[in-house]
Amino acid sequence: MLNEIRDDAAERMQKTIESLNQSFAKIRTGRANPRLLDGITVEYYGVDTPLNQLASVNVEDARTLLISPWEKKLLPQIEKAILKSDIGITPNVSNDVVRLPLPPLTEQNRKDLVKQAKQESEQARVALRNIRRDAIADVREVVKEKEASEDDGRRAEETLQALTDKFVAEVDKVLAGKEHDLMAI
C-alpha cells in the first residue's frame, strides 16, 4: 500500500516536470522554435483546432518560422489566430505561407522572460509540495487504519521527502538551462 502511494506520487511529480518543460517551450528564446506555436488554435469548420494539425510549421532561419497550411483558404484564419494569441509576433502573409519573423530580444525582454520562467518553476515547486502533502496524508491515513506500522509510515514519509527533493532539484536544473538559453545572445 505504501509503495503504491510512493509510485503514484512519483508519477504525478514526473508529470509536473513534463508540464514545466511544456511551459518553458512556450517561452521564446532568441531562436525560432516551432513549439512556440503549440498553444495556438485556429477555427476550422467551427472547431478550434491546433495549428500544427492544420499546417506544417518549420524553421526557415534562426529568427523566422514558416507556416505552410495544407488548405490555402486557412491563411486568414491562421493570421487572425496568431494576432489574437499572446506571443507578440506579427505574421507576414505572402503567397501560400505565413512567415513569423521573431524580433531580437532586448535586455529588458530577456529579464522579463527569465522572470516568467522563474514564476513557472515556482508554480511547479508548489505543485510538487502539494503532491508530497497529499501522499503524506495518505500514508498517515494508512497508518491510522493500522494497515501499516508507524515505522513503515515514517520511512515512507522520508522516502516521499527524498523524492520531492529530487524533483525540486530537477526543476532547478531545468530553470537554470532555460535561464542560460534566455540570457545567451
C-alpha positions in Angstrom: 0.0 0.0 0.0 2.8 2.4 0.9 4.7 1.6 -2.3 1.6 2.4 -4.3 1.3 5.8 -2.7 5.0 6.5 -3.4 4.7 5.3 -7.0 1.6 7.4 -7.6 3.4 10.5 -6.1 6.4 9.9 -8.3 4.3 9.6 -11.4 2.4 12.8 -10.6 5.7 14.6 -9.9 7.1 13.4 -13.2 4.0 14.8 -14.9 4.7 18.2 -13.2 8.2 18.3 -14.6 6.8 17.5 -18.1 4.3 20.3 -17.7 7.0 22.6 -16.7 9.0 21.7 -19.8 6.0 22.4 -22.0 5.5 25.8 -20.3 9.2 26.6 -20.9 8.9 25.6 -24.6 6.3 28.4 -25.0 8.7 31.0 -23.6 10.6 32.1 -26.6 14.3 32.4 -26.7 16.2 34.3 -29.4 15.9 31.4 -31.7 12.9 30.3 -33.8 11.2 27.2 -32.4 8.0 25.6 -33.8 6.9 24.7 -30.2 6.4 28.4 -29.7 3.1 28.0 -31.6 1.9 24.9 -29.6 -0.9 26.7 -27.8 -2.4 28.4 -30.8 -5.7 27.1 -32.1 -7.4 28.1 -35.4 -11.1 27.9 -36.1 -11.6 25.2 -38.7 -15.2 24.4 -39.7 -16.4 25.7 -36.4 -14.0 23.8 -34.3 -10.9 25.2 -32.6 -8.1 23.0 -34.0 -4.4 23.2 -33.0 -2.3 25.0 -35.6 0.1 22.1 -36.0 -2.8 19.9 -37.2 -3.7 22.3 -40.0 -0.3 23.3 -41.3 3.4 22.4 -41.2 5.5 24.7 -39.0 9.1 24.9 -40.0 12.1 26.9 -39.0 13.1 29.0 -42.1 16.2 30.5 -40.5 17.3 31.3 -37.0 14.7 34.0 -36.4 11.9 33.1 -38.8 9.1 30.5 -38.6 7.4 29.4 -41.8 3.8 28.1 -41.6 2.5 26.3 -44.7 -1.2 25.5 -44.3 -2.5 22.4 -46.0 -5.6 24.3 -47.2 -4.7 27.7 -48.6 -8.1 29.2 -47.6 -6.9 28.9 -44.0 -4.3 31.7 -44.3 -6.6 34.5 -43.0 -7.8 32.3 -40.0 -4.2 31.4 -39.2 -3.1 35.0 -39.3 -6.0 36.0 -37.1 -5.3 33.3 -34.6 -1.6 34.4 -34.3 -2.5 38.0 -33.9 -5.1 37.0 -31.2 -2.5 34.9 -29.3 -0.2 36.4 -26.7 3.1 35.5 -28.4 3.7 39.1 -29.5 4.7 38.4 -33.1 3.1 39.9 -36.2 2.7 37.4 -39.0 3.5 38.2 -42.6 1.3 36.5 -45.2 2.8 36.1 -48.6 1.8 33.7 -51.4 0.8 30.5 -49.8 2.7 30.7 -46.5 2.8 32.7 -43.3 6.1 33.9 -42.0 6.7 34.8 -38.4 9.8 37.0 -38.0 11.0 36.9 -34.4 12.3 40.3 -33.3 15.6 40.2 -31.5 15.2 40.2 -27.7 16.3 43.3 -25.8 17.9 43.0 -22.4 14.7 44.0 -20.7 12.7 41.4 -22.7 15.2 38.8 -21.7 14.9 39.7 -18.0 11.1 39.7 -18.2 11.2 36.2 -19.8 13.6 35.0 -17.1 11.1 36.3 -14.5 8.3 34.5 -16.3 10.4 31.3 -16.3 11.0 31.7 -12.5 7.3 32.1 -11.9 6.6 28.9 -13.9 9.2 27.0 -11.9 7.9 28.2 -8.6 4.4 27.0 -9.6 6.0 23.6 -10.4 7.7 23.6 -6.9 4.3 24.4 -5.3 2.7 21.6 -7.2 5.4 19.1 -6.1 5.0 20.1 -2.5 1.2 19.7 -2.8 1.7 16.2 -4.2 4.0 15.4 -1.3 1.5 16.7 1.2 -1.3 14.6 -0.3 0.9 11.5 -0.3 1.9 12.0 3.3 -1.7 12.4 4.3 -2.5 9.1 2.5 0.4 7.4 4.3 -0.8 8.7 7.7 -4.3 7.5 6.9 -2.9 4.0 6.2 -1.0 4.1 9.5 -4.1 5.3 11.3 -6.1 2.4 9.8 -3.4 0.1 11.1 -2.7 -1.2 7.6 1.0 -0.3 8.2 3.2 0.2 11.2 4.3 3.6 12.4 7.9 2.8 11.5 6.9 1.9 7.9 4.9 5.1 7.8 7.8 7.2 9.0 10.1 5.5 6.4 7.5 6.2 3.7 7.3 9.9 4.7 11.1 10.1 4.5 11.1 8.5 1.1 8.4 10.9 -0.1 10.6 13.8 1.1 13.6 12.5 -0.7 11.5 12.0 -3.8 10.3 15.6 -3.5 13.8 16.9 -3.1 14.9 15.0 -6.2 12.1 16.6 -8.3 12.7 20.1 -6.9 16.4 19.7 -7.9 15.1 18.7 -11.4 13.0 21.9 -11.5 16.1 24.0 -10.6 18.1 22.3 -13.2 15.5 22.9 -16.0 15.2 26.5 -14.8 18.9 27.0 -15.0 19.0 25.7 -18.5 16.2 28.0 -19.6 17.8 31.0 -18.0 21.0 30.2 -19.8 19.1 30.0 -23.1 17.3 33.2 -22.5 20.3 35.2 -21.5 22.5 33.9 -24.3 22.9 36.4 -27.1 
